Structure formats: structure tokens, C-alpha cells
């Protein structure tokens, strides 16, 4: 088996994405998780800030994962 294919392309192919589409999707998810984490940390210190951000991000990310893509991505 070709290890390059296995490492980089097997998973994206299984979920019917190109490597680039998977890269964009996963990178955007990573940014959302990072923003969500920062806001949750700030909220833990100053409770009146970002009161609904965790549930808002959870809903947003859940919708993106259900669709398998972000609305701005073309397939």
C-alpha cells in the first residue's frame, strides 16, 4: 500500500472530499474550536461576557458537521 495515499488521501476520499476540501473544512473547524475555547475561558473569568457563546458555537459546529461542509464551501 502506498503510505502517502494512506496518510493524506484515504480519509478524505472515504468522506467524499478532496484533500483540499478536507483541509479547508478541518482548518475552519479548528478556528471555530479555538475561538469558542477563548470565549469560554473569558466567560469563566467574567461571567457577563459571552454568556451563550459555548452553546452558540456548539449549535453552529453541529450544523456544519451534519451537512459535512460549511455553507461557503463548494462541492
N, CA, C and O atoms as a GROMACS GRO file, in nm:
protein
  300
    1UNK      N    1   0.085  -0.119   0.000
    1UNK     CA    2   0.000   0.000   0.000
    1UNK      C    3   0.089   0.125   0.000
    1UNK      O    4   0.194   0.129   0.064
    2UNK      N    5   0.045   0.223  -0.071
    2UNK     CA    6   0.117   0.348  -0.079
    2UNK      C    7   0.090   0.429   0.049
    2UNK      O    8  -0.023   0.469   0.075
    3UNK      N    9   0.194   0.453   0.128
    3UNK     CA   10   0.177   0.522   0.255
    3UNK      C   11   0.136   0.668   0.238
    3UNK      O   12   0.061   0.721   0.321
    4UNK      N   13   0.182   0.732   0.134
    4UNK     CA   14   0.142   0.871   0.108
    4UNK      C   15  -0.008   0.878   0.085
    4UNK      O   16  -0.077   0.964   0.140
    5UNK      N   17  -0.058   0.787   0.003
    5UNK     CA   18  -0.202   0.783  -0.022
    5UNK      C   19  -0.278   0.755   0.107
    5UNK      O   20  -0.379   0.820   0.135
    6UNK      N   21  -0.230   0.659   0.185
    6UNK     CA   22  -0.297   0.623   0.310
    6UNK      C   23  -0.299   0.741   0.409
    6UNK      O   24  -0.402   0.771   0.469
    7UNK      N   25  -0.185   0.806   0.425
    7UNK     CA   26  -0.172   0.914   0.524
    7UNK      C   27  -0.254   1.037   0.486
    7UNK      O   28  -0.321   1.096   0.570
    8UNK      N   29  -0.248   1.076   0.359
    8UNK     CA   30  -0.308   1.203   0.319
    8UNK      C   31  -0.443   1.195   0.248
    8UNK      O   32  -0.523   1.288   0.257
    9UNK      N   33  -0.470   1.086   0.179
    9UNK     CA   34  -0.588   1.086   0.092
    9UNK      C   35  -0.697   0.984   0.127
    9UNK      O   36  -0.811   1.001   0.084
   10UNK      N   37  -0.665   0.882   0.203
   10UNK     CA   38  -0.762   0.776   0.231
   10UNK      C   39  -0.885   0.832   0.303
   10UNK      O   40  -0.997   0.811   0.257
   11UNK      N   41  -0.866   0.901   0.414
   11UNK     CA   42  -0.980   0.953   0.491
   11UNK      C   43  -1.062   1.054   0.410
   11UNK      O   44  -1.184   1.040   0.404
   12UNK      N   45  -1.001   1.155   0.349
   12UNK     CA   46  -1.083   1.247   0.268
   12UNK      C   47  -1.164   1.175   0.159
   12UNK      O   48  -1.280   1.209   0.135
   13UNK      N   49  -1.102   1.077   0.095
   13UNK     CA   50  -1.172   1.002  -0.010
   13UNK      C   51  -1.291   0.926   0.049
   13UNK      O   52  -1.398   0.919  -0.013
   14UNK      N   53  -1.275   0.870   0.168
   14UNK     CA   54  -1.383   0.795   0.232
   14UNK      C   55  -1.503   0.884   0.264
   14UNK      O   56  -1.617   0.837   0.264
   15UNK      N   57  -1.478   1.010   0.292
   15UNK     CA   58  -1.589   1.101   0.323
   15UNK      C   59  -1.625   1.189   0.203
   15UNK      O   60  -1.692   1.291   0.216
   16UNK      N   61  -1.578   1.144   0.086
   16UNK     CA   62  -1.613   1.207  -0.041
   16UNK      C   63  -1.572   1.354  -0.050
   16UNK      O   64  -1.649   1.440  -0.093
   17UNK      N   65  -1.449   1.381  -0.007
   17UNK     CA   66  -1.390   1.513  -0.019
   17UNK      C   67  -1.254   1.498  -0.084
   17UNK      O   68  -1.190   1.393  -0.076
   18UNK      N   69  -1.210   1.604  -0.148
   18UNK     CA   70  -1.072   1.607  -0.193
   18UNK      C   71  -0.985   1.640  -0.072
   18UNK      O   72  -1.036   1.680   0.032
   19UNK      N   73  -0.855   1.624  -0.088
   19UNK     CA   74  -0.764   1.661   0.021
   19UNK      C   75  -0.781   1.809   0.056
   19UNK      O   76  -0.786   1.846   0.173
   20UNK      N   77  -0.790   1.893  -0.047
   20UNK     CA   78  -0.802   2.037  -0.025
   20UNK      C   79  -0.934   2.073   0.044
   20UNK      O   80  -0.935   2.155   0.136
   21UNK      N   81  -1.045   2.012   0.002
   21UNK     CA   82  -1.173   2.038   0.068
   21UNK      C   83  -1.166   1.997   0.214
   21UNK      O   84  -1.215   2.069   0.302
   22UNK      N   85  -1.106   1.882   0.242
   22UNK     CA   86  -1.093   1.834   0.380
   22UNK      C   87  -1.004   1.928   0.461
   22UNK      O   88  -1.033   1.957   0.577
   23UNK      N   89  -0.897   1.974   0.399
   23UNK     CA   90  -0.806   2.068   0.467
   23UNK      C   91  -0.880   2.196   0.505
   23UNK      O   92  -0.869   2.243   0.618
   24UNK      N   93  -0.955   2.253   0.410
   24UNK     CA   94  -1.030   2.376   0.439
   24UNK      C   95  -1.133   2.353   0.550
   24UNK      O   96  -1.144   2.432   0.644
   25UNK      N   97  -1.209   2.244   0.538
   25UNK     CA   98  -1.313   2.214   0.635
   25UNK      C   99  -1.254   2.195   0.774
   25UNK      O  100  -1.303   2.254   0.871
   26UNK      N  101  -1.150   2.114   0.786
   26UNK     CA  102  -1.089   2.088   0.916
   26UNK      C  103  -1.021   2.212   0.974
   26UNK      O  104  -1.024   2.234   1.095
   27UNK      N  105  -0.961   2.291   0.888
   27UNK     CA  106  -0.897   2.415   0.935
   27UNK      C  107  -1.000   2.514   0.989
   27UNK      O  108  -0.977   2.578   1.091
   28UNK      N  109  -1.112   2.526   0.919
   28UNK     CA  110  -1.217   2.615   0.966
   28UNK      C  111  -1.276   2.565   1.097
   28UNK      O  112  -1.306   2.645   1.186
   29UNK      N  113  -1.295   2.435   1.110
   29UNK     CA  114  -1.342   2.379   1.237
   29UNK      C  115  -1.243   2.410   1.349
   29UNK      O  116  -1.283   2.448   1.460
   30UNK      N  117  -1.116   2.396   1.320
   30UNK     CA  118  -1.013   2.424   1.418
   30UNK      C  119  -1.020   2.569   1.466
   30UNK      O  120  -1.007   2.596   1.585
   31UNK      N  121  -1.039   2.661   1.372
   31UNK     CA  122  -1.052   2.804   1.409
   31UNK      C  123  -1.175   2.828   1.495
   31UNK      O  124  -1.170   2.904   1.591
   32UNK      N  125  -1.286   2.763   1.460
   32UNK     CA  126  -1.407   2.779   1.541
   32UNK      C  127  -1.387   2.724   1.682
   32UNK      O  128  -1.428   2.786   1.780
   33UNK      N  129  -1.324   2.607   1.692
   33UNK     CA  130  -1.296   2.550   1.824
   33UNK      C  131  -1.205   2.641   1.906
   33UNK      O  132  -1.225   2.658   2.026
   34UNK      N  133  -1.106   2.700   1.841
   34UNK     CA  134  -1.014   2.791   1.910
   34UNK      C  135  -1.086   2.915   1.961
   34UNK      O  136  -1.068   2.955   2.076
   35UNK      N  137  -1.168   2.977   1.875
   35UNK     CA  138  -1.245   3.094   1.916
   35UNK      C  139  -1.341   3.061   2.030
   35UNK      O  140  -1.354   3.136   2.126
   36UNK      N  141  -1.406   2.947   2.017
   36UNK     CA  142  -1.500   2.903   2.120
   36UNK      C  143  -1.429   2.883   2.254
   36UNK      O  144  -1.479   2.922   2.359
   37UNK      N  145  -1.312   2.822   2.248
   37UNK     CA  146  -1.235   2.797   2.369
   37UNK      C  147  -1.192   2.928   2.436
   37UNK      O  148  -1.200   2.942   2.558
   38UNK      N  149  -1.146   3.024   2.357
   38UNK     CA  150  -1.105   3.154   2.412
   38UNK      C  151  -1.223   3.226   2.476
   38UNK      O  152  -1.210   3.282   2.585
   39UNK      N  153  -1.338   3.223   2.410
   39UNK     CA  154  -1.455   3.290   2.466
   39UNK      C  155  -1.502   3.220   2.593
   39UNK      O  156  -1.544   3.286   2.687
   40UNK      N  157  -1.496   3.088   2.596
   40UNK     CA  158  -1.536   3.014   2.716
   40UNK      C  159  -1.442   3.045   2.832
   40UNK      O  160  -1.485   3.056   2.947
   41UNK      N  161  -1.314   3.060   2.802
   41UNK     CA  162  -1.217   3.095   2.907
   41UNK      C  163  -1.245   3.234   2.963
   41UNK      O  164  -1.244   3.255   3.084
   42UNK      N  165  -1.271   3.329   2.874
   42UNK     CA  166  -1.304   3.465   2.918
   42UNK      C  167  -1.433   3.463   3.000
   42UNK      O  168  -1.443   3.530   3.103
   43UNK      N  169  -1.531   3.387   2.954
   43UNK     CA  170  -1.660   3.377   3.025
   43UNK      C  171  -1.641   3.319   3.166
   43UNK      O  172  -1.710   3.359   3.259
   44UNK      N  173  -1.547   3.225   3.180
   44UNK     CA  174  -1.525   3.166   3.313
   44UNK      C  175  -1.472   3.270   3.412
   44UNK      O  176  -1.496   3.259   3.532
   45UNK      N  177  -1.401   3.369   3.362
   45UNK     CA  178  -1.346   3.474   3.448
   45UNK      C  179  -1.445   3.588   3.466
   45UNK      O  180  -1.461   3.639   3.577
   46UNK      N  181  -1.510   3.629   3.357
   46UNK     CA  182  -1.606   3.740   3.359
   46UNK      C  183  -1.740   3.687   3.306
   46UNK      O  184  -1.766   3.695   3.186
   47UNK      N  185  -1.823   3.633   3.395
   47UNK     CA  186  -1.945   3.563   3.353
   47UNK      C  187  -2.044   3.644   3.269
   47UNK      O  188  -2.125   3.585   3.197
   48UNK      N  189  -2.039   3.776   3.275
   48UNK     CA  190  -2.135   3.854   3.196
   48UNK      C  191  -2.094   3.863   3.048
   48UNK      O  192  -2.172   3.911   2.966
   49UNK      N  193  -1.974   3.819   3.014
   49UNK     CA  194  -1.928   3.822   2.875
   49UNK      C  195  -1.948   3.684   2.811
   49UNK      O  196  -1.928   3.581   2.876
   50UNK      N  197  -1.987   3.683   2.686
   50UNK     CA  198  -2.002   3.560   2.607
   50UNK      C  199  -2.092   3.458   2.675
   50UNK      O  200  -2.058   3.340   2.681
   51UNK      N  201  -2.205   3.504   2.727
   51UNK     CA  202  -2.293   3.416   2.805
   51UNK      C  203  -2.344   3.295   2.726
   51UNK      O  204  -2.361   3.188   2.784
   52UNK      N  205  -2.368   3.310   2.599
   52UNK     CA  206  -2.423   3.198   2.521
   52UNK      C  207  -2.326   3.145   2.416
   52UNK      O  208  -2.364   3.065   2.331
   53UNK      N  209  -2.202   3.190   2.419
   53UNK     CA  210  -2.110   3.155   2.311
   53UNK      C  211  -2.084   3.005   2.300
   53UNK      O  212  -2.074   2.952   2.189
   54UNK      N  213  -2.073   2.935   2.410
   54UNK     CA  214  -2.046   2.791   2.403
   54UNK      C  215  -2.160   2.717   2.336
   54UNK      O  216  -2.136   2.633   2.249
   55UNK      N  217  -2.281   2.746   2.375
   55UNK     CA  218  -2.395   2.678   2.312
   55UNK      C  219  -2.414   2.725   2.168
   55UNK      O  220  -2.455   2.647   2.082
   56UNK      N  221  -2.384   2.853   2.141
   56UNK     CA  222  -2.393   2.904   2.004
   56UNK      C  223  -2.294   2.831   1.911
   56UNK      O  224  -2.331   2.787   1.803
   57UNK      N  225  -2.169   2.820   1.956
   57UNK     CA  226  -2.068   2.751   1.876
   57UNK      C  227  -2.103   2.603   1.862
   57UNK      O  228  -2.085   2.545   1.755
   58UNK      N  229  -2.152   2.543   1.968
   58UNK     CA  230  -2.190   2.403   1.964
   58UNK      C  231  -2.296   2.379   1.857
   58UNK      O  232  -2.287   2.283   1.780
   59UNK      N  233  -2.396   2.464   1.853
   59UNK     CA  234  -2.502   2.452   1.753
   59UNK      C  235  -2.446   2.473   1.612
   59UNK      O  236  -2.477   2.396   1.521
   60UNK      N  237  -2.365   2.576   1.594
   60UNK     CA  238  -2.308   2.608   1.464
   60UNK      C  239  -2.221   2.494   1.412
   60UNK      O  240  -2.236   2.452   1.297
   61UNK      N  241  -2.132   2.445   1.495
   61UNK     CA  242  -2.042   2.338   1.454
   61UNK      C  243  -2.122   2.210   1.427
   61UNK      O  244  -2.092   2.137   1.332
   62UNK      N  245  -2.223   2.183   1.509
   62UNK     CA  246  -2.308   2.066   1.487
   62UNK      C  247  -2.377   2.071   1.352
   62UNK      O  248  -2.386   1.969   1.283
   63UNK      N  249  -2.427   2.188   1.315
   63UNK     CA  250  -2.492   2.203   1.184
   63UNK      C  251  -2.393   2.180   1.071
   63UNK      O  252  -2.426   2.115   0.971
   64UNK      N  253  -2.272   2.233   1.085
   64UNK     CA  254  -2.172   2.214   0.981
   64UNK      C  255  -2.134   2.067   0.968
   64UNK      O  256  -2.118   2.016   0.856
   65UNK      N  257  -2.120   1.998   1.081
   65UNK     CA  258  -2.082   1.857   1.075
   65UNK      C  259  -2.195   1.771   1.017
   65UNK      O  260  -2.168   1.675   0.945
   66UNK      N  261  -2.318   1.804   1.047
   66UNK     CA  262  -2.431   1.730   0.989
   66UNK      C  263  -2.433   1.742   0.838
   66UNK      O  264  -2.459   1.645   0.766
   67UNK      N  265  -2.404   1.863   0.789
   67UNK     CA  266  -2.403   1.886   0.644
   67UNK      C  267  -2.276   1.835   0.579
   67UNK      O  268  -2.271   1.818   0.457
   68UNK      N  269  -2.173   1.811   0.660
   68UNK     CA  270  -2.045   1.765   0.605
   68UNK      C  271  -1.964   1.873   0.539
   68UNK      O  272  -1.863   1.845   0.475
   69UNK      N  273  -2.008   1.997   0.554
   69UNK     CA  274  -1.934   2.107   0.492
   69UNK      C  275  -1.985   2.239   0.548
   69UNK      O  276  -2.090   2.244   0.612
   70UNK      N  277  -1.911   2.343   0.522
   70UNK     CA  278  -1.953   2.477   0.558
   70UNK      C  279  -2.033   2.534   0.441
   70UNK      O  280  -2.006   2.498   0.326
   71UNK      N  281  -2.130   2.620   0.467
   71UNK     CA  282  -2.211   2.674   0.359
   71UNK      C  283  -2.131   2.742   0.248
   71UNK      O  284  -2.173   2.739   0.132
   72UNK      N  285  -2.016   2.801   0.281
   72UNK     CA  286  -1.940   2.874   0.181
   72UNK      C  287  -1.850   2.782   0.097
   72UNK      O  288  -1.787   2.827   0.002
   73UNK      N  289  -1.845   2.654   0.131
   73UNK     CA  290  -1.762   2.562   0.055
   73UNK      C  291  -1.841   2.508  -0.064
   73UNK      O  292  -1.960   2.476  -0.052
   74UNK      N  293  -1.775   2.497  -0.176
   74UNK     CA  294  -1.838   2.440  -0.296
   74UNK      C  295  -1.794   2.296  -0.310
   74UNK      O  296  -1.679   2.263  -0.283
   75UNK      N  297  -1.885   2.212  -0.350
   75UNK     CA  298  -1.853   2.073  -0.374
   75UNK      C  299  -1.865   2.041  -0.518
   75UNK      O  300  -1.842   1.927  -0.558
   0.00000   0.00000   0.00000
